[in-house]
Amino acid sequence: MTNENEPTNDGIMDDPAESRSDAGVKPADYLRAVKSHLRSGKYKDAFRVLQQATVMYPDDPVILSYYGCLQALVDKKYRSGVDTCKKAITLLKKKKSSFGEEVLYPVFYLNLGRAYIAAGKKKDAIDAFEKGLQYDYGNNDLKKELRGMGLRKKPLVPFLARSNPINKYIGMLLHSEDSKGDKRKGRRTGSYR
């Protein structure tokens, strides 16, 4: 006999649909299992759980957001994955609830951005991550994705090319001043924005 949160023989978490007898399975049950698989790096297992969840809850925006992301990452169905992530965002915007859904937007745009990366659409991914930061500028996952893509700050004089000597020298001067100030304050340099 296994507990619903313990791995089964094959290392896959029990199916949430089978773990509850009369109570009914809620979206949160699926999401707990999905997040557990994702933390363990078991993307295929998480995708399988989400496939079941979308049958039970085809219009749940949170389930659709994760499903779309993993559809692009695991199943390699990039267009469908991106479209599913966009559908989740649209459904969230339409949803009227007392709970502040705006806290979910950064996660939804993170999932959309990751689907774009899987599809090889770097510019669209950057746009999605930046849109997510508009809802939560402190979101470390979004910032980490942007840093991982090698995103650089905008040139100081935006109408000149980044390689223009004016931009280069102003940037070097400001960076050296920032570094001196940060060292005096005990801070590390190179933070995003």
Phi, psi and omega in degrees: 000129181247150174280152183297337182261003178260146178294149174274187183304323184271008178084001181265135179297145179308147176295123180302330181293331180269344186278345179245129181274291186258338189291339184083149182263130181258158178306323181298328178296315177296316183295325176299315179296318180299312182296324177298315178296318181296319178298329179274358181078016181263074185294322180295320178295319178298320180296320178298319178296318180293328176299318177294319182296323181290336175290317181284323185228072185292344182242017177278116186297325181292314178298316180296323180298311178293321180299314180298318179298311181287334175298320178286317184286315187267310186274351179061024175263082190295308182299314180296320179297314178297314180299322179293319177297318178295321178298320179298318179295317179298316179297322180294320179295325181282336186290129178252121182209161177284335178285137181287100181293344182300339177289342180273338184304317179302320179293318180297317179288331173296313179297318178298315179299319179294324176295319177297319179299315179300327180277357180080021182253081185297315182297316178297323178296315179299316178301317180295315180296319179293323176297320177297323179292338175295331179273329180209093184295337182271007184292111184291328180295317178295317179296321180297318178298317180296316178297321180295336179273358179078028181292132180251161176293158178291150177301149182294324175250094192297335181277355174256152179296153178302326183279354179299135182305327179297312178297318182298312185286323176297317178298317179295318179297312180295321180295319180292323176293318178299318182297318179296315180295320180292325180292324178293326181270355180080022181260156175273152179261170174091018180287156181284128180048000000 
